[in-house]
Amino acid sequence: FHSLPIETQARCSVAYLSLDGALALLNQARLLVTGDTSIKHLANSTPIAVAEISLGSSDYRRTGIYKSDSLILQAQVPC
């Protein structure tokens, strides 16, 4: 991931969007923190950095996105 200045602030909000709206928002954002979601796969086509939290039965080897500026975090404990 790119290092960000300490002054950088994060915002978190709920948004109800169409897929076109979600794509537009992803193109404006710098980081997506997500589980195994359809939005994660949509983000794969944008320049946004992605941090995926792989939980439960999610299999990051099969469904993870692999691009620069992406990170997959997988728990080391069984579901």
A tleap script that builds the chain and sets N, CA, C and O, in Angstrom:
source leaprc.protein.ff14SB
mol = sequence {
  NPHE HIE SER LEU PRO ILE GLU THR GLN ALA
  ARG CYS SER VAL ALA TYR LEU SER LEU ASP
  GLY ALA LEU ALA LEU LEU ASN GLN ALA ARG
  LEU LEU VAL THR GLY ASP THR SER ILE LYS
  HIE LEU ALA ASN SER THR PRO ILE ALA VAL
  ALA GLU ILE SER LEU GLY SER SER ASP TYR
  ARG ARG THR GLY ILE TYR LYS SER ASP SER
  LEU ILE LEU GLN ALA GLN VAL PRO CCYS
}
set mol.1.N position { 0.829 -1.176 0.000 }
set mol.1.CA position { 0.000 0.000 0.000 }
set mol.1.C position { 0.876 1.243 0.000 }
set mol.1.O position { 2.002 1.229 0.497 }
set mol.2.N position { 0.348 2.301 -0.558 }
set mol.2.CA position { 1.049 3.576 -0.530 }
set mol.2.C position { 0.994 4.130 0.877 }
set mol.2.O position { -0.024 4.013 1.558 }
set mol.3.N position { 2.095 4.737 1.315 }
set mol.3.CA position { 2.049 5.369 2.631 }
set mol.3.C position { 1.295 6.688 2.525 }
set mol.3.O position { 1.445 7.429 1.553 }
set mol.4.N position { 0.489 6.967 3.532 }
set mol.4.CA position { -0.322 8.179 3.559 }
set mol.4.C position { 0.192 9.102 4.646 }
set mol.4.O position { 0.665 8.622 5.676 }
set mol.5.N position { 0.116 10.410 4.451 }
set mol.5.CA position { 0.528 11.328 5.513 }
set mol.5.C position { -0.322 11.117 6.769 }
set mol.5.O position { -1.487 10.727 6.679 }
set mol.6.N position { 0.259 11.375 7.921 }
set mol.6.CA position { -0.449 11.193 9.187 }
set mol.6.C position { -1.712 12.042 9.233 }
set mol.6.O position { -2.689 11.657 9.876 }
set mol.7.N position { -1.709 13.189 8.561 }
set mol.7.CA position { -2.863 14.079 8.590 }
set mol.7.C position { -4.075 13.502 7.851 }
set mol.7.O position { -5.183 14.022 7.988 }
set mol.8.N position { -3.879 12.442 7.076 }
set mol.8.CA position { -4.967 11.860 6.302 }
set mol.8.C position { -6.043 11.315 7.242 }
set mol.8.O position { -5.739 10.626 8.216 }
set mol.9.N position { -7.270 11.622 6.946 }
set mol.9.CA position { -8.379 11.147 7.746 }
set mol.9.C position { -9.232 10.198 6.911 }
set mol.9.O position { -9.385 10.377 5.703 }
set mol.10.N position { -9.775 9.201 7.567 }
set mol.10.CA position { -10.651 8.254 6.893 }
set mol.10.C position { -12.096 8.629 7.170 }
set mol.10.O position { -12.432 9.115 8.251 }
set mol.11.N position { -12.941 8.398 6.185 }
set mol.11.CA position { -14.378 8.584 6.355 }
set mol.11.C position { -15.057 7.253 6.082 }
set mol.11.O position { -14.645 6.493 5.206 }
set mol.12.N position { -16.075 6.997 6.827 }
set mol.12.CA position { -16.850 5.775 6.648 }
set mol.12.C position { -18.318 6.169 6.602 }
set mol.12.O position { -18.797 6.904 7.466 }
set mol.13.N position { -19.028 5.681 5.597 }
set mol.13.CA position { -20.451 5.991 5.508 }
set mol.13.C position { -21.161 4.880 4.759 }
set mol.13.O position { -20.547 4.113 4.017 }
set mol.14.N position { -22.448 4.809 4.965 }
set mol.14.CA position { -23.292 3.842 4.273 }
set mol.14.C position { -23.803 4.503 3.002 }
set mol.14.O position { -24.239 5.654 3.018 }
set mol.15.N position { -23.746 3.767 1.907 }
set mol.15.CA position { -24.234 4.306 0.630 }
set mol.15.C position { -25.071 3.237 -0.056 }
set mol.15.O position { -24.652 2.085 -0.167 }
set mol.16.N position { -26.240 3.618 -0.510 }
set mol.16.CA position { -27.096 2.729 -1.289 }
set mol.16.C position { -26.990 3.190 -2.736 }
set mol.16.O position { -27.521 4.240 -3.100 }
set mol.17.N position { -26.302 2.402 -3.558 }
set mol.17.CA position { -25.979 2.826 -4.913 }
set mol.17.C position { -26.286 1.742 -5.926 }
set mol.17.O position { -26.357 0.559 -5.595 }
set mol.18.N position { -26.466 2.160 -7.150 }
set mol.18.CA position { -26.513 1.217 -8.264 }
set mol.18.C position { -25.076 0.737 -8.512 }
set mol.18.O position { -24.136 1.277 -7.930 }
set mol.19.N position { -24.907 -0.256 -9.359 }
set mol.19.CA position { -23.555 -0.696 -9.683 }
set mol.19.C position { -22.757 0.420 -10.346 }
set mol.19.O position { -21.563 0.564 -10.081 }
set mol.20.N position { -23.393 1.208 -11.199 }
set mol.20.CA position { -22.710 2.351 -11.816 }
set mol.20.C position { -22.288 3.357 -10.752 }
set mol.20.O position { -21.187 3.902 -10.820 }
set mol.21.N position { -23.150 3.608 -9.770 }
set mol.21.CA position { -22.827 4.521 -8.679 }
set mol.21.C position { -21.690 3.984 -7.824 }
set mol.21.O position { -20.801 4.733 -7.419 }
set mol.22.N position { -21.719 2.684 -7.552 }
set mol.22.CA position { -20.647 2.058 -6.765 }
set mol.22.C position { -19.316 2.158 -7.507 }
set mol.22.O position { -18.285 2.446 -6.899 }
set mol.23.N position { -19.337 1.923 -8.803 }
set mol.23.CA position { -18.117 2.020 -9.603 }
set mol.23.C position { -17.573 3.449 -9.575 }
set mol.23.O position { -16.364 3.647 -9.452 }
set mol.24.N position { -18.445 4.433 -9.686 }
set mol.24.CA position { -18.014 5.838 -9.631 }
set mol.24.C position { -17.389 6.153 -8.270 }
set mol.24.O position { -16.373 6.845 -8.207 }
set mol.25.N position { -17.982 5.656 -7.182 }
set mol.25.CA position { -17.446 5.895 -5.847 }
set mol.25.C position { -16.092 5.209 -5.666 }
set mol.25.O position { -15.173 5.794 -5.093 }
set mol.26.N position { -15.966 3.981 -6.150 }
set mol.26.CA position { -14.696 3.263 -6.058 }
set mol.26.C position { -13.592 3.996 -6.812 }
set mol.26.O position { -12.442 4.006 -6.373 }
set mol.27.N position { -13.930 4.602 -7.932 }
set mol.27.CA position { -12.936 5.332 -8.715 }
set mol.27.C position { -12.474 6.604 -8.010 }
set mol.27.O position { -11.420 7.142 -8.349 }
set mol.28.N position { -13.238 7.094 -7.041 }
set mol.28.CA position { -12.863 8.302 -6.300 }
set mol.28.C position { -12.129 7.982 -4.995 }
set mol.28.O position { -11.404 8.829 -4.474 }
set mol.29.N position { -12.308 6.782 -4.469 }
set mol.29.CA position { -11.755 6.410 -3.169 }
set mol.29.C position { -10.319 5.913 -3.303 }
set mol.29.O position { -9.847 5.621 -4.402 }
set mol.30.N position { -9.627 5.822 -2.153 }
set mol.30.CA position { -8.239 5.361 -2.146 }
set mol.30.C position { -8.097 3.942 -1.606 }
set mol.30.O position { -7.141 3.245 -1.944 }
set mol.31.N position { -9.051 3.502 -0.758 }
set mol.31.CA position { -8.947 2.185 -0.135 }
set mol.31.C position { -10.329 1.607 0.108 }
set mol.31.O position { -11.229 2.300 0.582 }
set mol.32.N position { -10.492 0.329 -0.222 }
set mol.32.CA position { -11.709 -0.419 0.076 }
set mol.32.C position { -11.337 -1.518 1.065 }
set mol.32.O position { -10.468 -2.341 0.779 }
set mol.33.N position { -11.989 -1.535 2.225 }
set mol.33.CA position { -11.849 -2.623 3.193 }
set mol.33.C position { -13.127 -3.433 3.081 }
set mol.33.O position { -14.219 -2.894 3.261 }
set mol.34.N position { -13.006 -4.725 2.785 }
set mol.34.CA position { -14.182 -5.517 2.429 }
set mol.34.C position { -14.015 -6.982 2.812 }
set mol.34.O position { -12.908 -7.463 3.056 }
set mol.35.N position { -15.121 -7.659 2.855 }
set mol.35.CA position { -15.126 -9.112 2.927 }
set mol.35.C position { -15.211 -9.643 1.494 }
set mol.35.O position { -14.903 -8.927 0.541 }
set mol.36.N position { -15.627 -10.888 1.351 }
set mol.36.CA position { -15.772 -11.491 0.027 }
set mol.36.C position { -17.106 -11.032 -0.553 }
set mol.36.O position { -18.129 -11.681 -0.338 }
set mol.37.N position { -17.106 -9.920 -1.286 }
set mol.37.CA position { -18.324 -9.303 -1.788 }
set mol.37.C position { -18.237 -9.039 -3.280 }
set mol.37.O position { -17.160 -9.091 -3.874 }
set mol.38.N position { -19.379 -8.759 -3.870 }
set mol.38.CA position { -19.389 -8.399 -5.291 }
set mol.38.C position { -18.684 -7.065 -5.512 }
set mol.38.O position { -18.077 -6.856 -6.562 }
set mol.39.N position { -18.756 -6.160 -4.539 }
set mol.39.CA position { -18.093 -4.861 -4.662 }
set mol.39.C position { -16.582 -5.051 -4.756 }
set mol.39.O position { -15.906 -4.303 -5.463 }
set mol.40.N position { -16.051 -6.042 -4.051 }
set mol.40.CA position { -14.619 -6.346 -4.139 }
set mol.40.C position { -14.240 -6.680 -5.576 }
set mol.40.O position { -13.207 -6.228 -6.068 }
set mol.41.N position { -15.056 -7.455 -6.236 }
set mol.41.CA position { -14.760 -7.837 -7.623 }
set mol.41.C position { -14.924 -6.646 -8.560 }
set mol.41.O position { -14.191 -6.531 -9.542 }
set mol.42.N position { -15.868 -5.765 -8.273 }
set mol.42.CA position { -16.026 -4.538 -9.054 }
set mol.42.C position { -14.798 -3.649 -8.865 }
set mol.42.O position { -14.329 -3.031 -9.821 }
set mol.43.N position { -14.281 -3.581 -7.652 }
set mol.43.CA position { -13.096 -2.766 -7.360 }
set mol.43.C position { -11.866 -3.263 -8.105 }
set mol.43.O position { -10.931 -2.498 -8.340 }
set mol.44.N position { -11.859 -4.526 -8.472 }
set mol.44.CA position { -10.728 -5.094 -9.199 }
set mol.44.C position { -10.489 -4.369 -10.528 }
set mol.44.O position { -9.374 -4.385 -11.051 }
set mol.45.N position { -11.517 -3.742 -11.069 }
set mol.45.CA position { -11.383 -3.050 -12.354 }
set mol.45.C position { -11.048 -1.567 -12.185 }
set mol.45.O position { -11.050 -0.817 -13.161 }
set mol.46.N position { -10.759 -1.140 -10.952 }
set mol.46.CA position { -10.459 0.265 -10.672 }
set mol.46.C position { -9.054 0.382 -10.084 }
set mol.46.O position { -8.445 -0.631 -9.738 }
set mol.47.N position { -8.535 1.599 -9.968 }
set mol.47.CA position { -7.200 1.767 -9.381 }
set mol.47.C position { -7.170 1.732 -7.849 }
set mol.47.O position { -6.095 1.879 -7.267 }
set mol.48.N position { -8.295 1.546 -7.188 }
set mol.48.CA position { -8.363 1.572 -5.720 }
set mol.48.C position { -7.567 0.418 -5.104 }
set mol.48.O position { -7.521 -0.682 -5.654 }
set mol.49.N position { -6.939 0.690 -3.945 }
set mol.49.CA position { -6.292 -0.365 -3.165 }
set mol.49.C position { -7.376 -1.132 -2.418 }
set mol.49.O position { -8.358 -0.543 -1.966 }
set mol.50.N position { -7.198 -2.454 -2.287 }
set mol.50.CA position { -8.207 -3.298 -1.640 }
set mol.50.C position { -7.570 -4.080 -0.495 }
set mol.50.O position { -6.526 -4.708 -0.665 }
set mol.51.N position { -8.210 -4.034 0.673 }
set mol.51.CA position { -7.841 -4.870 1.809 }
set mol.51.C position { -9.032 -5.793 2.066 }
set mol.51.O position { -10.085 -5.351 2.527 }
set mol.52.N position { -8.852 -7.070 1.765 }
set mol.52.CA position { -9.931 -8.049 1.945 }
set mol.52.C position { -9.727 -8.802 3.248 }
set mol.52.O position { -8.625 -9.263 3.544 }
set mol.53.N position { -10.796 -8.925 4.021 }
set mol.53.CA position { -10.776 -9.712 5.249 }
set mol.53.C position { -11.498 -11.020 4.930 }
set mol.53.O position { -12.717 -11.045 4.764 }
set mol.54.N position { -10.735 -12.093 4.849 }
set mol.54.CA position { -11.261 -13.400 4.470 }
set mol.54.C position { -11.645 -14.164 5.736 }
set mol.54.O position { -10.778 -14.608 6.488 }
set mol.55.N position { -12.955 -14.314 5.964 }
set mol.55.CA position { -13.460 -14.938 7.184 }
set mol.55.C position { -14.301 -16.169 6.875 }
set mol.55.O position { -14.788 -16.347 5.759 }
set mol.56.N position { -14.458 -17.009 7.885 }
set mol.56.CA position { -15.367 -18.141 7.777 }
set mol.56.C position { -15.026 -19.067 6.626 }
set mol.56.O position { -13.882 -19.497 6.477 }
set mol.57.N position { -16.024 -19.369 5.817 }
set mol.57.CA position { -15.826 -20.323 4.720 }
set mol.57.C position { -15.278 -19.666 3.464 }
set mol.57.O position { -15.119 -20.341 2.447 }
set mol.58.N position { -14.987 -18.378 3.501 }
set mol.58.CA position { -14.423 -17.686 2.345 }
set mol.58.C position { -13.079 -18.322 1.968 }
set mol.58.O position { -12.229 -18.528 2.834 }
set mol.59.N position { -12.889 -18.628 0.708 }
set mol.59.CA position { -11.645 -19.242 0.230 }
set mol.59.C position { -10.921 -18.244 -0.669 }
set mol.59.O position { -11.187 -18.161 -1.868 }
set mol.60.N position { -10.001 -17.487 -0.069 }
set mol.60.CA position { -9.305 -16.441 -0.811 }
set mol.60.C position { -8.528 -16.981 -2.008 }
set mol.60.O position { -8.300 -16.247 -2.970 }
set mol.61.N position { -8.118 -18.247 -1.971 }
set mol.61.CA position { -7.374 -18.812 -3.112 }
set mol.61.C position { -8.262 -18.925 -4.341 }
set mol.61.O position { -7.773 -18.865 -5.469 }
set mol.62.N position { -9.560 -19.086 -4.130 }
set mol.62.CA position { -10.490 -19.228 -5.258 }
set mol.62.C position { -11.181 -17.921 -5.621 }
set mol.62.O position { -11.471 -17.684 -6.794 }
set mol.63.N position { -11.452 -17.064 -4.630 }
set mol.63.CA position { -12.278 -15.888 -4.903 }
set mol.63.C position { -11.574 -14.561 -4.634 }
set mol.63.O position { -12.169 -13.502 -4.836 }
set mol.64.N position { -10.324 -14.596 -4.183 }
set mol.64.CA position { -9.611 -13.353 -3.908 }
set mol.64.C position { -9.284 -12.604 -5.187 }
set mol.64.O position { -9.211 -13.194 -6.265 }
set mol.65.N position { -9.089 -11.308 -5.060 }
set mol.65.CA position { -8.618 -10.543 -6.209 }
set mol.65.C position { -7.120 -10.348 -6.059 }
set mol.65.O position { -6.624 -10.098 -4.960 }
set mol.66.N position { -6.425 -10.460 -7.136 }
set mol.66.CA position { -4.972 -10.362 -7.125 }
set mol.66.C position { -4.570 -9.251 -8.068 }
set mol.66.O position { -4.556 -9.433 -9.285 }
set mol.67.N position { -4.246 -8.110 -7.510 }
set mol.67.CA position { -3.776 -6.978 -8.279 }
set mol.67.C position { -2.824 -6.188 -7.402 }
set mol.67.O position { -2.765 -6.410 -6.192 }
set mol.68.N position { -2.081 -5.274 -7.995 }
set mol.68.CA position { -1.186 -4.459 -7.181 }
set mol.68.C position { -2.028 -3.639 -6.208 }
set mol.68.O position { -3.180 -3.313 -6.494 }
set mol.69.N position { -1.462 -3.317 -5.089 }
set mol.69.CA position { -2.141 -2.572 -4.025 }
set mol.69.C position { -3.323 -3.328 -3.440 }
set mol.69.O position { -4.303 -2.713 -3.020 }
set mol.70.N position { -3.245 -4.656 -3.408 }
set mol.70.CA position { -4.288 -5.418 -2.723 }
set mol.70.C position { -3.646 -6.287 -1.649 }
set mol.70.O position { -2.485 -6.680 -1.751 }
set mol.71.N position { -4.427 -6.572 -0.626 }
set mol.71.CA position { -3.964 -7.369 0.497 }
set mol.71.C position { -5.120 -8.238 0.948 }
set mol.71.O position { -6.253 -7.768 1.050 }
set mol.72.N position { -4.839 -9.513 1.221 }
set mol.72.CA position { -5.861 -10.427 1.727 }
set mol.72.C position { -5.428 -10.889 3.110 }
set mol.72.O position { -4.332 -11.423 3.276 }
set mol.73.N position { -6.285 -10.685 4.096 }
set mol.73.CA position { -6.018 -11.119 5.460 }
set mol.73.C position { -6.870 -12.349 5.747 }
set mol.73.O position { -8.094 -12.298 5.633 }
set mol.74.N position { -6.225 -13.458 6.122 }
set mol.74.CA position { -6.923 -14.718 6.377 }
set mol.74.C position { -6.622 -15.167 7.793 }
set mol.74.O position { -5.460 -15.217 8.195 }
set mol.75.N position { -7.661 -15.496 8.555 }
set mol.75.CA position { -7.471 -15.993 9.920 }
set mol.75.C position { -6.786 -17.363 9.883 }
set mol.75.O position { -6.948 -18.129 8.934 }
set mol.76.N position { -6.031 -17.647 10.920 }
set mol.76.CA position { -5.323 -18.922 11.021 }
set mol.76.C position { -6.058 -19.917 11.919 }
set mol.76.O position { -5.472 -20.905 12.361 }
set mol.77.N position { -7.332 -19.660 12.185 }
set mol.77.CA position { -8.134 -20.553 13.018 }
set mol.77.C position { -9.283 -21.117 12.173 }
set mol.77.O position { -9.755 -20.440 11.260 }
set mol.78.N position { -9.736 -22.333 12.456 }
set mol.78.CA position { -10.846 -22.898 11.681 }
set mol.78.C position { -12.146 -22.128 11.934 }
set mol.78.O position { -12.299 -21.438 12.942 }
set mol.79.N position { -13.059 -22.270 11.001 }
set mol.79.CA position { -14.352 -21.599 11.075 }
set mol.79.C position { -15.147 -22.104 12.254 }
set mol.79.O position { -16.270 -21.652 12.480 }
savepdb mol mol.pdb
quit
